[in-house]
């Protein structure tokens, strides 16, 4: 069994972030005020959402069937 070395945590670099009372803060001291949610880059919205999802599902099925056919032919 591998022995755990607790000194690994000492080698991490958090780029100037410190913890103050359990809250991560930057060197500027903005704390939670500097945190924000990530933008949903690939999020689908609007009335065409389900049409797009259905199209993607069908295309994935077609690709999967094609790969299975290729695997069968390779035997």
N, C-alpha and C positions, 0 to 999 in steps of 0.2 A: 504494500500500500504506500502511496506517495505521502510524504510528510508535508504538512501545511506550513508555509513560511509566512508569518504575519507581516514581515518587513516589506512585502510587495506593495502594500498600500502607501508606504512612505515614498515610493518612486513615482506616484501618479502626479500629473501636473494639471491643475484645473484652471489654468490661465488667469490667475489673479482672483479667483473666487474663494471666499471664506464662508464659514458658517457662523452665524450669530444667533444663539438661542434656537437652533434647529432650522433657521431660515437661511437659505443660501443668499449671500450678497456679493456684489462685485466690489472691486476696489473703490468704486465711486459711491458705494453705499445705497444704491437704489432699492435693493431688496426685491420684494415681490412686485413692486410697482414696475420693474423693468421686464417682468415676465409677460408673455402674451401667447395666445393659442396659435398653433400653426395653421396656415391657410390650407383648406382642403383642395389641393392642386388638381386631383383627378376626379373630384366629386361631380356626380351627375345631378342636375337639377332640371326642373321644368317638366312640361307635359310629355316630352319624348324620352324621359328617363327609362321607362320600362320597355319601350320599343328598342332602345339601344342595348339594354341588358339582354333582352331576348335574342337580338342579333348576335351579340358576343357569345352567348351560350350555344347557339346553333353553330357558329363558326368553330368553336372549341370542340363540339361533337364531331364535326366533319374532319377536323385535324386529327382527333383521336382515332376515328375510324380508319383514316388513311394510314396513320402510323401502325395500327394493328394489322392492317392488310399488308403493309411492307414487311412487318415482322414475320407474318405467316409465310410470305413468299421467300423469305430468307432462310427458312428452315430447310 
